[in-house]
Amino acid sequence: MRDDKKVSTVLMVLAAGGIANLFLNSEVAAQGQSKDPIADNAQAMLKRGRRIFRFDTFGDEAFWGDTLKLHQAIAGANQGGVGPGVSPKAALAVGLKVDIDALPESVVEGIKHGTVDLSNPATTVALLNLNAVVGVTGFSGADGKLRSMGIQCALCHSTVDDSLAPGIGHRRDGWANRDLNVGAIVALSPDLSVISKLLGVDDATVRTVLHSWGPGKFDAELFLDGKAFRPDGKSAAVLIPPAFGLAGVNLGTWTGFGSTTYWNAFVANLEMHGKGTFYDPRLSDPTQFPVAGKAGSANVRNDADVISAKLAALHFYQLAIPAPQSPENEQSFNFAARRGKMLFNDKAQCARCHVPPLFTEPGYNLHTPEELGIDDFQANRSPTKMYRTAPLKGLFSHQKGGFYHDGRFPDLRSVVDHYDNNLKSGLTDDEKSDLIAYLKTL
């Protein structure tokens, strides 16, 4: 009996302690303190990073609106701008996308039934006022007319699922927008004098260069070295890469300029022309980067830095974007793809560089042009003088425009043929078909 009483007493004490802890935890929670601050921080970073990726202009409206006056060309003369304006049909034709989730139901129904006028630039302005154009923000006055505009990361690195109509649907963050004709859009600007002055050429030349890029391509190095064309006369622009599946991947971009964090700062400051801080002494080389030296791109300082504080959350969100699953995934993993996987890991020698499951090298993921069996033009535009091993996850989603940095290989068969010849793998035609079947499942 005495032992029973002792046990009962202990249990009562423990129970009282548990109740006290319960009240204590409730009080801590009520005060806003978390039992798992890491998880809370992750959720907050994810939410903030998504907002930055989709909607933050980093103050670049001072360039695209105030300097280039691109918003005036979009609005058109009837809406207080200049020229005919850009209708939704014209905007969709150059690859701009519309976010269905930003549209009121009445507008969605109007598009379905053809009662929304997609040939009128005024409708474009209305879509901008709804914040529905992916990657573009319009700034309007009280009268609803555009007074400026800016762009976001999502402009080039998001698409939509076309669920409502071609170019109109739910966002697909991280997907390369291979429909987007950046050059044609920028060439609409009424005033390109700042670019003409920087490059030391006339207005007509600037517009010729911009129109040479074509859909899905952009030349980030143009403002560094001024090299608008390759030695063979083709445009020096490269394909817009996807921004998904980056977790675990070291150097980014086609030539490994730097990490994803580096490239975010580079693009936000030097390409989007936002207001922040950027430092890279490599760009002060007057021989390799004469235009960057003229512009002071190696050491950018703005008194009101609206970029640097956002880079961490932006990076966090990008790392969280998974590569999309191929429609030809494991559920339909046929015998050809199974044979292709074996070839990928062995005879074809693909896995030597595209190491599963990252499908790029863990560590230093750069190779010389000689190793890849291609020319060194684009590599030499980078401080690395090398090319990155591109991750292959989600490969099905960015086949439009071709492969390699400049789209020189129109399809996967051309890529496989090139590597088979360069590595002397000795693949048969059937083996090449099997390898392609596997690549399409990644």
N, C-alpha and C positions, 0 to 999 in steps of 0.2 A: 504493500500500500504506500509506504513511504517513497519507494522508487517510482510508483505511478504518479504520486503527487509531484515529485521532482520533474518527471518528464512533462507533465501537464504545465508546470510552471515555466519550463524552458520553451515549450511550444507557444504559450501565451506571450512570452517575451519576444520570441521570433516573429510572431504574428503582429504584435504591436509595432515592432521595428519595420516590418514590411509595409504596414499601413502608413507609418511615418514617412518611409521612403517614397511611397506612392504620392502622399501629399507634397513631399519635397519636390519630386519630379514634376508634379502638376504645377507647382509654384514656379519652378525653373522654366517650364514650357511657357507659362503665362507671361514670364518676363522676357520672352523672346530668345532664350538661350536653348541651344540644341544639344541633344545627346549625340548627334552625329554631324559635327560642323563640316566635315569633308564632303559628305553627301549633299548637305545644304549648299555648300559653296559650288559644287559641281552643277547642281540644278540652276543656281543663280547665274553661273558663267555661261551655261548652255543657252539659257533664255536671253541673256544680254548679247551673247555672240550672234545668235540668230537674228536679233533685231539689227545689229550692226551690219551683218552680212547683207541683209535684205534692204535696209532702209537708210543707212548712214551715208551721207555725201562727203563727210570729212571737210566740209566747207568748200568743196570744189565747184559750187555754183558760181563762185567769183570768177572762175575760168570759163566754164561752159556757157554760162549765161551772160555775165557782165562783160567778159572779154570777147568770146567768139560770137555771142548773141545767137546761139543755136536755137534758143526758144522762140525767137522771132520768126525763123524759117519754119518751125513746127506749127506755130499758131497761124501764120498767113496774114495777108493784108486785112482781110475781113474781121480778124480777131485782134487787131492792133499790132500785127507783126509785119512781115514782108513776104512778097511772093504769093504763090498759090496755097501754101500751107501743106501740111502732111496729114492725109486722112488715115483712119485706122487701117484701111486696105493697103495703103502705101507703106505704113509702118510695119504691118505684118509681112509685107513682101520683102522688106530688108531685114527680117528676122527678129523684130521686137516681139515680145510676148505679153499676154494679158492674163493677170491673175484672177480667176473666176471667183475666188473667195473674197476679193475686195469689191465685188460688184453687188449692188442691190438686186433682189430677186426680180424686180420689174425690168431691170436692164438685161438680166440673164434671159428672161422670157422674151424680151424684145429682140435679142440677138437670135434666139431660136426661131422666132417667127418672122424675122426679117423686117421688123418695124423700127429697129435702131439703124440710123443712117451711117453705115461704115465708110461712106465715100465723102463725108464732110469733115474737114479739119476741126470744126467746132466739137465734134464728137471726141476727137483725140484730146483736145483740151479738157473736156469733161472727164475723160478717163484718167488723165493726169491729176485732176483735182480730186478724184476718188482714190488716188495712190494705187492705181490698178495696173500700171505699166511696169513690168518687171525690170528692176534695175534703174529706173528713171524717176526722179522726183521733180514735179513742177511746183513753182512758187508763184501763187497768184495773188492779185490785189483784191480789194473789197468788191470790185466789179467782176471778179471771176476771170479776168484776163491774165495771161502769163506775163510775169515780170522777170523771171529767171528760171533756171533749171540746173539740176545736178545729176550725177550718176552714182551708182553703187557697185559693189563687188558682184552682185547678182546679175548685172547687165550681161556680162560675158560668161559667168559660171552658174547660170541657172537656165532651165527651160520650163516648159509646162507639159502636161500629159495629153493635151489636145482633146480633153473630154467634152468640151462644148463645141469647139470648131478648131480647125488648124490654127495653132498659135494662141489658142484661148483655152485655159484649163487650170488645173491645180499645179502649184509650183513643184519643180524637181530641183532642189538645191544641189549644187555640186556638179550637175551635168554641164558639159561644155556646150555652149550654144553655137553649133556649127552652121546655123542658119543666119547668124548675125553678121551683117555687112557693116562693120564698124567704120571702115573707110568711107563708104557711101554716105553714112549718117553724118560723120564729121564734115564731109565735103559740102553739106547743106549750109554750113555756117556762113552768114553774111560777111564776117570779118575774120580772115585767117592771117592777118598781117603779123601777129605775134609769132606764128609758126614760120612764116616766110622770113622774117627777120632773124629768127634763131637759126634756121637752116641755110640762110644766105641765098635763097632762090626766090623767084617771083611767084605770084599767086597762082598762075596757071600751072606751074610745075608742082606746087603743093597739091593741087586738086588732082592732077594726073597721078601722082604717087598714091594718094588716098584711094582713088578708084581702081588702082592696080591690085589692091589687097584681095578683094573678093570675099565671098561669104565664109565665115568661120575662121578668119585669119586676122592677125594684129601684129604690128611691128613695134615691140617695146624698145628695141635698140635704136630706132630711128632718131630719137632725141638724145642719143648718146654718141653715135658715130656718123650719123647722116648718110649711111649707106642704104639707099632705097631699093637698089636692085642687085641681084646676084651677077656674077661674071657672065652667066649664060643669058642675061637679059630679063630673067623672070623676077617677079617681086621678091623682096627679101623678107616679107611677112611670114609668120609661122602660124600653125594651127593653134587655136585656143584649146588648152588642155583641160581635162576635168579637174574638179577640186574635191573629189570624194576619195575615200579609201587612202587617206594620207597618213593615218596613224601608223607609226613604225617606219615610215619612209624618211630617209635622210634628206639629201639635197633635192630641191624642187626645180621646176622649169626644165625646158629642153636641154639647157647647157649647164645646169647646176650652179647658177649664180650664187645661190645660198639656200638656206632652209625656208620652210613655208613662212615662218615669222619674218625673215628677211624680205621675202618677196612681197608680203603684205605691206610692209613699210615702204618698200621701193615703189610699188604700184600706187599706193595711196598718195604718196608725195610727188613722184615724178611722172606718173602716167595719168592718174585721175586728176592730178594737180590740186590736191587737198592742202590743208594748212597744218603742217606738223613739223617734225624733226627727223632728219635722215642723215646718216653718216656712212660713207664708204670711200676711203681714200683711194681705192683702186680706180675710181672713176675720174681721178684727177690726172690720169695719164694723157698728155696732150696728143700723143701719137695714135693711141687706140681709141680714145674717146674725146675727140676735139669739140664736139657739140656740147657734151656734158661739162667740159671744162669752161666753155663760154657761158653756160647757164649756171655754173656754180653748183652742179648736182651732187658733187662729192660731199658737200657739207651744207645741208639745208636747215635753216633755223627760222621759225616763225614765232613771233612774240606770243600769239594766241595759238598754242599747239592743241588742236582738237583731234589728233590722230593717236599719239603715243599711248594715252591712257586706255585706248580701245583695242590695242593689238593683242593683248593676252586673251580677252574673251573671244575675239574674232578667231584666233588660232585654236582655242578650245573647241569652238563650234565646228570648225573645219575638220578637226581630228575626229569629231563625233559623227561626221557624215559617212555612212557606210557605202561601199560600192554597191550599186544595184545588182540584184540577182538576175542572171540571164534567163530569158524564157526557155532556153534549152539547158535547164539546170539538171541536177542529179535525178529528178523524177523522170526525166526523159533521156537519161544518160545512156545512149545506145552503145552497141558494141564498137562502132567506129570511134566514138569519143573515148571509150576505154582503151582501145589500142593507141589512140592519139596521146593519151596521158602517159602511157608507157614510153612512147617515142619522145615526148616532151622531156621526160626525166632522164632519158638515156641516149638513144642514137642521135636524135636531132640536136642535142646539147643545149636546149633552151634553158633548162633549170640551172645551168652553170651561172647564169646572170639573173634570170627571172626566178629567184629562189622561192618556192612555195612556203607558206601561204601569202607572203608579202608580194611575191612576183617581181621583186627587185632585190638588189643586194642588201643584206643586213650590214650596214656600215657604209663604206665609201662606194657610192653607186655611180661612178663615172668611168667612161672609156674614151680612148683616143679615136679619132676618125679612122685611123688605120685598122684598129680592132674591129670596127663596124663595117669597114669596107666602103666608106663613102667619103665625099669631099669635106674639106675643113672650113668652108665659108662661114656657116653659122657658129661653129665652135669658136672660131677666131674672133667673133664679135663678143665673146664672153671672157672674163678674166681667167676662167678655167682652161680654155682652149680644148674643152672636151664635151662629150655628150652624155646625158643621163640615161641610165637604164629605166625606161618608163614602166611603172607598175601596170599589170595587165588585167587586174580585177575590173569587172564592168566593161570589158572591151567591146561588147556588143553595142553599147550605148554611144560610142564615139567613133564609129566606122565612117560616117559621112565626112567627106573631104580628104580621105586617104590616110596613110600612115607615115610614120616618122615625123619629124618636126615640121616639115614643109609639105606633107601630103604627097611626096614623090611616088609612093607606092599606092596605086589606086585600090587595091584589095588585099585580103589576107594571103591569097595565092602568090601574089607578087612579093610579099614579105618573106614567105616561106622559101620561095625560089631563091631570093637574094641570100638568105642565111645558109641555105643548103649549099649554094655555090661558094660563099665566103668561108664557111666552116668545113667544107668538103665532107659533109655528112653522108652523102650518097643515098638520099631518100628516093624511093620509087614514087611514081605518080599516085599509087594507092596509099602509100604511107603519108604523102603530103595531104591527101584528102582526109585521112584519119586525124592528122595533127590539126588541121583546120577545124574539123568537127569538135575537137577538144577545146581549142581556143575560143570557140563560140559559146562554150558553157561557163567560161570564167566570169 
